[in-house]
Amino acid sequence: MTTEMGGAFPGPTTNAFDPGRTPGGSSSGSAAAIGACMVPAAIGTQVGGSLIWPASYCGNCAVKPAMLVSMSAP
């Protein structure tokens, strides 16, 4: 379960393929839920590797869109 959805005390999250392995970082609940076929997709945020690492640990893929930069004149 992710911290955002779990409140102040999220429950433990396990890897969908091997409970002895970590599901990853802060988006691990979403990655584990997708890996276990509980949900078809999830939305997460990433500053470091908190989206792509859990996805790869749980057999998923993650898409991190590039930031849109406006080139308009001031």
QUIFENCOR-V498336 format. One record per backbone hydrogen bond with DSSP energy under -0.5 kcal/mol. CO is the residue of the C=O (numbers start at 1). NH is the residue of the N-H. E is the energy in kcal/mol with one decimal. If there is no record, write none. Layout:
# QUIFENCOR-V498336
CO;NH;E, CO;NH;E
This chain:
# QUIFENCOR-V498336
2;6;-1.7, 3;7;-0.7, 6;9;-0.7, 18;21;-2.6, 21;15;-1.2, 25;28;-1.7, 27;31;-2.1, 28;32;-2.8, 29;33;-2.1, 30;34;-2.1, 31;35;-2.5, 32;36;-1.9, 33;38;-2.8, 33;39;-1.0, 34;37;-1.6, 49;53;-2.1, 50;27;-1.1, 51;55;-1.4, 52;56;-2.1, 53;57;-2.4, 54;58;-1.6, 55;60;-3.3, 56;59;-1.0, 62;64;-0.5, 63;65;-0.7, 68;70;-0.5
